Amino acid sequence: MFLILLAAMGGGIISTALLLPYGIWTALMCAPLTGSLCAAAAGAVIMLRRGEDWSTDAAFDETTSDQTDAMVKMLRDIAAKGRETGETAKRPAAGNSRAA
């Protein structure tokens, strides 16, 4: 992400410097466009260097699924302990929200 940010900023600054002889407004209007194009190019280079790994994130999906399952199990255990002890969260009534 940092590389993409640097590419965008660098592209904008370089295009501004190159287009400055054509007028300040032309240079300032083209800087965001060329910065965005440089950021897109940097993203494409990063994607291509990553190879086939960018299209399949099977390891990420498995890790996320395992973490989700562990979290759900933990929350169910906490809920079960709460039911066993009889503790419930007491909420104030809707009309009694102001202090007396």
KAWOGI-V646552 format. One record per residue. RES is the residue in one letter. PHI is phi in whole degrees, -180 to 180 (NA if undefined). OMEGA is omega in whole degrees, 0 to 359 (* if undefined). D_LAST is the distance of its C-alpha to the last C-alpha in whole Angstrom. Layout:
res=RES phi=PHI omega=OMEGA d_last=D_LAST
res=RES phi=PHI omega=OMEGA d_last=D_LAST
This chain:
res=M phi=NA omega=180 d_last=53
res=F phi=-64 omega=179 d_last=54
res=L phi=-64 omega=179 d_last=57
res=I phi=-66 omega=177 d_last=56
res=L phi=-62 omega=178 d_last=54
res=L phi=-64 omega=179 d_last=57
res=A phi=-64 omega=179 d_last=60
res=A phi=-65 omega=180 d_last=58
res=M phi=-66 omega=179 d_last=57
res=G phi=-63 omega=179 d_last=61
res=G phi=-63 omega=178 d_last=62
res=G phi=-66 omega=180 d_last=60
res=I phi=-68 omega=180 d_last=61
res=I phi=-65 omega=180 d_last=65
res=S phi=-67 omega=177 d_last=65
res=T phi=-64 omega=180 d_last=64
res=A phi=-65 omega=181 d_last=67
res=L phi=-73 omega=183 d_last=69
res=L phi=-94 omega=181 d_last=68
res=L phi=-59 omega=177 d_last=68
res=P phi=-64 omega=180 d_last=71
res=Y phi=-88 omega=178 d_last=71
res=G phi=128 omega=183 d_last=68
res=I phi=-66 omega=182 d_last=64
res=W phi=-68 omega=177 d_last=63
res=T phi=-63 omega=181 d_last=65
res=A phi=-64 omega=182 d_last=64
res=L phi=-72 omega=179 d_last=60
res=M phi=-77 omega=181 d_last=60
res=C phi=-88 omega=182 d_last=62
res=A phi=-60 omega=179 d_last=60
res=P phi=-64 omega=180 d_last=57
res=L phi=-65 omega=181 d_last=60
res=T phi=-70 omega=175 d_last=62
res=G phi=-63 omega=178 d_last=59
res=S phi=-66 omega=178 d_last=58
res=L phi=-65 omega=177 d_last=61
res=C phi=-66 omega=177 d_last=62
res=A phi=-66 omega=178 d_last=58
res=A phi=-64 omega=178 d_last=59
res=A phi=-65 omega=178 d_last=63
res=A phi=-64 omega=177 d_last=61
res=G phi=-63 omega=178 d_last=59
res=A phi=-66 omega=178 d_last=62
res=V phi=-64 omega=178 d_last=64
res=I phi=-63 omega=180 d_last=61
res=M phi=-64 omega=181 d_last=61
res=L phi=-70 omega=178 d_last=65
res=R phi=-69 omega=180 d_last=65
res=R phi=-72 omega=178 d_last=63
res=G phi=80 omega=182 d_last=66
res=E phi=-76 omega=182 d_last=65
res=D phi=-64 omega=184 d_last=62
res=W phi=-71 omega=184 d_last=60
res=S phi=-88 omega=180 d_last=60
res=T phi=-123 omega=177 d_last=59
res=D phi=-118 omega=182 d_last=56
res=A phi=-63 omega=180 d_last=57
res=A phi=-64 omega=179 d_last=56
res=F phi=-64 omega=180 d_last=53
res=D phi=-63 omega=180 d_last=52
res=E phi=-67 omega=180 d_last=53
res=T phi=-64 omega=180 d_last=51
res=T phi=-64 omega=179 d_last=48
res=S phi=-64 omega=179 d_last=48
res=D phi=-64 omega=179 d_last=49
res=Q phi=-66 omega=179 d_last=45
res=T phi=-64 omega=179 d_last=44
res=D phi=-62 omega=179 d_last=45
res=A phi=-65 omega=180 d_last=44
res=M phi=-67 omega=179 d_last=40
res=V phi=-63 omega=178 d_last=40
res=K phi=-61 omega=180 d_last=42
res=M phi=-63 omega=180 d_last=39
res=L phi=-66 omega=177 d_last=36
res=R phi=-67 omega=177 d_last=38
res=D phi=-63 omega=179 d_last=38
res=I phi=-64 omega=179 d_last=35
res=A phi=-64 omega=180 d_last=33
res=A phi=-66 omega=178 d_last=36
res=K phi=-64 omega=178 d_last=35
res=G phi=-65 omega=178 d_last=31
res=R phi=-68 omega=180 d_last=32
res=E phi=-66 omega=182 d_last=35
res=T phi=-83 omega=178 d_last=32
res=G phi=80 omega=179 d_last=30
res=E phi=-80 omega=176 d_last=27
res=T phi=-131 omega=178 d_last=25
res=A phi=-78 omega=179 d_last=22
res=K phi=-94 omega=179 d_last=19
res=R phi=-103 omega=176 d_last=17
res=P phi=-69 omega=178 d_last=13
res=A phi=-65 omega=184 d_last=14
res=A phi=-62 omega=183 d_last=15
res=G phi=-85 omega=185 d_last=12
res=N phi=-103 omega=183 d_last=9
res=S phi=-83 omega=181 d_last=9
res=R phi=-89 omega=177 d_last=6
res=A phi=-78 omega=182 d_last=4
res=A phi=-83 omega=* d_last=0
